Amino acid sequence: MGVEWYDEIARRNGGYKTRASFRIEGISGEKIFEERLISLLSECEHALDAGCGHGDFTIRMSPYSRQITGFDNSKEMIKIAVQNQNESSPINIRFIWTTTKEQLPFKDAEFDLIYSRRGPTSIINHPRILKSGGKIMGIHSGAMDKVKERLESNGFVRINIDIFDQATILFPDENELAKFLSDMPGNIDYRLHENRQQFYSLIDEYKIDGGTLGMKEWRYIWSAVKP
C-alpha cells in the first residue's frame, strides 16, 4: 500500500489508529515492546521514532526520554502529530516529514536509539544515523525474515527476535470487527454498504470458541546493536 492509504486513514480516523472497540487477553507483544522501550529511553540522549504516525505514542514516551525525534512519510500524519504536540506541550520532541526511500535528513551518529513501532522496517537500511554501540529495535507483524536479513546485511550485531503469539484480540460484535479490519494497512472500508458482502465472506475466519469474534495478536520484537 502507498502513502495515500495512510493519508486517508489520517483524515478519516484522526491518525494511524483504529476506530474499533476490543479487548486483549493474554500477553501482548505490544505491551512488552513498550516496557522494553521505556527501559532503554532513560539511558539514551536522543531517540528516533521511525514511522511515528500521528505522534500519540511518541508523546506518550516523552516523559521517559531526554529527546525524541519522530518522522513519518505521511504529511497528513505529521500535521496531526504537530497538532497533538501543541495541545500536550512536550518540549523534548519534534516531528518532521521524511521517507526512508531517500537519504534521511539527520547527521551521522545523531541517535543512540532508533525504534520502529510497526513503522518502516527500511529504517534498518540507514545505520549511518545511529551511534556506534547504539541500539535499533522494532515491533512488527510481517516480513520477519526480511528484517533479519536487513539487520545482517547492514552490519548489525547481537540480533535478537522474540515472537509473541499467545494474545487474542476479542470483539464485542460484527461492527467492531468490521472497523478493526477496515483500519488495517491496505484494507478497504468494510463498513461501507458496497463492501459489506466482502466483509461477510470473511467473518467465519474470525469466529472462535463457539462464535466469539476474535483473532490472534501475532507480533515479533526485534533488536540489534550497531558495532
N, C-alpha and C positions, 0 to 999 in steps of 0.2 A: 504494500500500500504506500501511497505517496504522502507528501506533506499536506496535500489538500484534505485528506481524511482527518488529520489532526486539527487543521484549521477549522473544519466543520464541527468537530467534537467540541472545540473550544467555544465556538459561537453557540452551539446547542446546549451544552452541559455546563458552561461556565468554567471549563478547564478539562484536563485529562482525568476524568473521574466518572464513575458510574452513577446513574440515577436510581439504581435498584436498592431495595432493602433485602438484607440477607444476614445470616449468622454463620460463624465458622466453628466447627467442632474439631478438636484435635490440635496438634502442634503445627502452627502456621509458619512456613518459611519466611513470610513477610515479617512476622514478629521477631524471629531470630535474627534476621538481617538488620532490623532496626537496632536491636540490642547490641549486636557486634559493631555496628557503625558508631553508635554513641560512645562506646568504649575507645574507639580509635580517634574520634574527633577531638577529644580532650587532650590528645597527645600531639596534635599537628598544628602548624601555623596557618596553613591555607589549604582548604579542601575545594575540590571541583565536583559539582553535581552535574554529571553528563546526562542530558535529556531531562531537565528539571520540570518540564511541563508547565503547569500554571503556578508552580512555586510553593504550594502549600507544604510539601514535605521539606523543602529547603528551609522555609521559615520555621517549621517545627524543630529542625535540627540546629537552628542558630544559637539557642542558649547553651549548647554543648561545645561550640566551636569558637575559635578566635576570629576566623574569617572564612566565608564560603562564597564562591562564585558559581552561579548556576547558568547553564546555557541550554537552548533548545533550537531546533531548526524550524519550529512553527512560530511565525511572527505573532499570530493570534494568541498563542500560549504565553509568549513573553509579555504581551500587552497586559494580560490578566495577572501575570506574576508581579509586574511592576505595580499594578493597582493594589494587589494584596499586600505588597511590601509597604506601600504608602499608608495603608489602613492599619497595619500592625506595627509599623515603625522600627523594625530591627535595623541597627546601624552597621552590623558586621556582615551583610550580604549584598551582593549585586547580581543583576540579571542582564544577560546580553543575548542577542540573536546571533547564532553562527551554526555551522554544519561541519560534521566530521568528514564530509566529502571533499573539503578543501583544507588548506593549511590553517590551523586554528590560530586565532589572534592572541596567543599567550607567549610569554617569554620561555626560554629554555629553563627547565627545572623550576618553574614557578610554583608548582604544587607538591606537597608531600603526601597528599592523599587524593585519589580520584575514585569516585563511586558512581555506579550507574544502576538506578532502581528502575528496572525494566526500560531503560533508555537504550541508546545505540551501543551495541557491542563493538562497533567500529572504533570506539574511543581507544580500544586496545592498540590500534594502529598508530597512536600518537604518543609513544613513550618519551619523546623529546621534552614534553612539558612537565614530566614527573622527575622529582629529585632522585638521585641515587640513594637506594635504601627506602624509597617511598613505596607505599602500598596502593594497589589498584584492586577494586572489588566490585561485585555486582550481584544482582538477583534477576533471574530470567526464567522463562518457561519454554524456551525453544533453542535450537541451534547449539546444544551443549558441546558437541564435537568441534564445531567451528570455533567456539570460544577457546577451547583448549588449544586448538591448532594455532589460533592467532596469538595467544599468550606465548607459546613456544617459539613461533617464527619471529616474534618481536623481542626475543631475548629475555623474557621474564623468568624468574626462578621462584622456587618454593610455591609452585602452583598447587592449589587445593580446590576441590569441588565437592560440595555436600548436597545430596538430594533430599528433598522433603516432600513426601507423597502420602502422609497419613492424615492430613486435614481434609475435611469435607465442607464445601460451601452449600448451605441449605436455604431454599427459597420458600416463602410462605404461600405463594400461588404462581400461576402461569404468567401473570402480568409482570411480576418482579423478575422472573426468569427471562422474559422477553426483553426487558430493559437491560438486564445484565449482558445478554448475548449481543444486543444491539450496540453496546458500548465497548465490545472487544475489538481490538485493532483490525480494521479492514472489513468488518461486517456491515451488512445493510441494516436499516432500522426495522426490526421485526414488529414494531408497534404500529407501523403504518398499515392501513387496510389492505393495500395491494401486496404486502409482504406476509400477511398472516398465514396464508396457505403454506408457504415455505416454513414458517415457524412451526406449525402443527405437524409438518412432516418430520421435524427434528425432535419433538418433545419427548418421544418414547426413549430417546437416548439418555435423558436426564431423569428418568424415574428410578428411584432406588427404594429399598425397604418397603415394598408393597405400595408404591405410588408416590412416596415423598419425592419432591423435586430437589435435585442437588447434583453436585459434581465434585470430583476430587480437585483439590488445590495442589497442583504439581509445580514445584519450584526447585531451582538449584541455586545455591550461593557459591560463587567462585571468588578466588582471591589469588594474588601473586605479588611478588616484590621485584622492583627494578634493581638489578645488581649495581 
